[in-house]
Amino acid sequence: MKYFGTDGIRGIAGKFLDKKLIIKIARALVRFYKKNKLCKVLLVGNDSRISSDYILSNLESILLEYGINVENLGKCSSPCLAYITKKFNYPLSMMISASHNSSEYNGIKFFNANGEKISENTEIELEKFMDIKTSLGEKNFALRKNVEFLKDFYVSHIKELKNFNFPLIIDCANGGVSEICKQIFEKSKIIHANPNGYNINHDCGCTHIEFLRSICLKEHKVGLAFDGDADRIQIVDEYGNVISGDKILYILSKFYLKSNDKIIGTIYSNVGLEQSLKKREIELIRANVGDKNVYETMKKFHAEIGGEDAGHIIIKHFLNTGDGVLIGILICNILHITKLKILELLKDYKECYQEHSTIPISKPFKLNEDIRFLIKKFEKDGARIIIRPSGTEPILRIMAEHENKSIAKKMVESLKNFIKSNCL
């Protein structure tokens, strides 16, 4: 698509996501509300980026002028926004966030009345409206309202699900969940929870896990790390081991699924997860990358659980989108109930080694026949290869999965060198 990627519209604020594009989005929303005859109110939330006020003020200049009331939840997580959207019957909500990206990025993603990320068809409809230049019709001024108090309902809901009382180490990535976590995890050590607009995801959170690992190892405690809008999670056990999304899915499957159930992963899901689930007669179905694609596949196959190794984990019984805080609490509840360590819950889980790397790109990338030939050669040697442009950053992602670590590393280096020499 022209504007939407794998998780909304995202880019560097003030450059790609400039005033011109923001106004296009606002005008598209006015048309979308009119065409679909929605109740004229938009719920808005944002993570802690310095550019969020700039984006919201430019959006509001159009929305309020043409009759769309804006109710502002303030700094929050994406799952908090999704929960409030569904609970209070908002027709649509908008999260201003670039998730795991650094502070110069920002983005916009939408949730429908069920607290689901909007469908691809809705994104296509919005894109068409974004490029229409004709008049929006008669002006009809609307109101802006602060509804930050609604976050308390999300906090209360999450706290009701919390059945354990042991302390944790919580890394908030200096993001939108910083204040929320201070209310939910009163007995835990909260780190990276002082956002200043620029430090979101900076050497912290689930994309920079080493600092949390060092603390967990030193204090012998379990740690939870989120990204900027807390729809992702990585867990660190008391021995400093990182428990990524695939392992979290496997633990959850032991307590929420039974034989002949299905679980949804992605093309990146480790073949070890597939094999471990198969032993328990649970089928792994692979979706395309992106938690929205995971969720759509969950609906298609009537699956209760789905997720990505990167940490987007969805359990439909609780929420229709990924929620790092919720998933962390559910895993800790399991630890409390079983009296087991995380590694004990994973003793029958085996996985292959995955080597990941990236290459910066400045234009659309397509696999040519020479690369396909090289991929087939590696696959004959027992590897699984994935090469794809990122949907959120101007980079090409390369992954090689093999039972031998050194072989996987060599394959990724060969692919990178070949692509740099022949394709860019």
Secondary structure, 3 states (H helix, E strand, C coil): CCCCECCEEEEEECCCECHHHHHHHHHHHHHHHHHHCCCCEEEEEECCCCCHHHHHHHHHHHHCCCCCEEEEEEECCHHHHHHHHHHCCCCEEEEECCCCCCCCEEEEEEEECCCCECCHHHHHHHHHHHCCCCCCCCCCCCCEEECHHHHHHHHHHHHHHCCCCCCCEEECCCCCCHHHHHHHCCCCEEECCCCCCCCCCCCCHHHCCHHHHHHHHHHCCCEEEECCCCCCEEEECCCCCEECHHHHHHHHHHHHCCCCCEEEEECCCCHHHHHHHHHCCCEEEEECCCHHHHHHHHHHHCCCEEECCCCCEEECCCCCCCCHHHHHHHHHHHHHHHCCCHHHHCCCCCCCEEEEEEEECCCCCCCCHHHHHHHHHHHHCCCEEEEEECCCCCEEEEEEEECCHHHHHHHHHHHHHHHHHHCC
